Amino acid sequence: MAGKWVRMVTAQTPTNIAVIKYWGKRDETLILPVNDSISVTLDPAHLCTTTTVAVSPSFDQDRMWLNGKEISLAGGRFQSCLKEIRSRACDVEDEEKGIKIAKKDWENLHLHIASYNNFPTAAGLASSAAGFACLVFALAKLMNAKEDQSQLSAIARQGSGSACRSLYGGFVKWIMGKDEDGRDSLAVQLADEKHWDDLVIIIAVVSSRQKETSSTSGMRETVETSLLLKHRAKEVVPKRIVQMEEAIKNRDFASFAQLTCSDSNQFHAVCLDTSPPIFYMNDTSHRIISAVEKWNRSEGVPQVAYTFDAGPNAVMIARDRKAASLLLRRLLFHFPPNADTDLNSYIIGDKSILQDAGIQGKEDVDALPPPSEIKDNIPSHKFRGDVSYFICTRPGRGPVLLSDKSQALLNPETGLPK
């Protein structure tokens, strides 16, 4: 093991959006939830965390950089993940570099970690989920751990609850488990991303600011004070989980949409039922819900499902590309970009949806007619600038290793950020 060397691994992990929500822990330390949850993994081409982990005998302490800034690893959640994964490390042999690391050596070796999110951190887009999932996945590869994705998910869960669901692509269920030690609280894949590839997802980033009430403290207050949460966890969610699994299996969009919207609204009702009440959505969030509800009702069958996590950003899931292009036209009618905002930076991700919507430039946005469902009640003004930008995406794959060395975030010679 002697000598000056750096061994590195780089991984990319998607974020996920829950369609049946996780809110409330029965164990704060192990992050054990009060109910099962189900999520859709988002395409990492548009929303992901990239993490490089490095080990070297020349490192004198564990260090981490997030989006270019060094952050402390002293927090309990980082320490839990590092401890759990180190205890599962195995012998590593890298013939190319002449490196041999014995299982027992890992306890004395220090790590450098660099992580980058291609989307806002802590703004209600599940950045911690992608981050901890990526950290655990990359470290498992670096240390040659033999655990499968489901077992790794139980480790990622100890960093951030919803991180366990980012270890798979497609549709994922986090089983709450019953054991006190949390070993059976883990994620399983219900279906991969190709199972229902008609779906198109549009995210309205209403605010990329950090939220006032963090999910951790919000959950704690809800568990302590909300009677509605107890009813939700015991009576409502178990039935919805069964119905949602069925809807996903059968690609039944009407049921999927009804369950997704209802569960999002109940989650925010539970936040309002907390003392003091927690407000994650804002007026823009409510206007988006209203626009989607009016359109779905006028069509007779749901075209779009909406869901909001602990923040004001709307995640809208359209039944197919045609519905997504009609949705985008409606969103741009109500929420056009500011005069100084370029359309190219206002709609990011899969821009082909813009072409489907027949929109080439801002003059097309200004010329959009009011949607037919509001023709008798056209708002007196538009909500220009109330949405920061839109991300067009779709269900995506789980974590992968990046073999292209140029994508590493650490210098292969020094193990420091590039």
Buried (B, 14 or more C-beta within 10 A) or exposed (E): EEEEBBBBBBBBBBBBBBBBBBBBBBEEEBBBBBBBBBBBBBBBBBBBBBBBBBBBBEBEEBBBBBBEEEBEBEEEBBBBBBEBBBEBBEEBEEEEEEBEBEEEBBEEBBBBBBBBBBBBBBBBBBBBBBBBBBBBBBBBBBBBBEBEBBBBBBBBBBBBBBBBBBBBBBBBBBBBBEEEEBEEBBBBBBBBBEBBEBBBBBBBBBBBEEBEBEBBEBBBBBBEBBEBBEBBBEEBBEEBBEBBBEBBEEBBBEBBBBBBBBBBBBBBEBBBBBEEEBBBBEEBBEBBBEBBBBBBEEBEEBBBBBBBBBBBBBBBBBBEBBBBBBBBBBBBBBBBBEEEBEBEEBBBBBEEBBEBBEBEEBEBBEEBEBBEBBEEEEEEEBBEEBBBBBBBBBBBBBBBEBEEEEEBBBBBEBBBBE
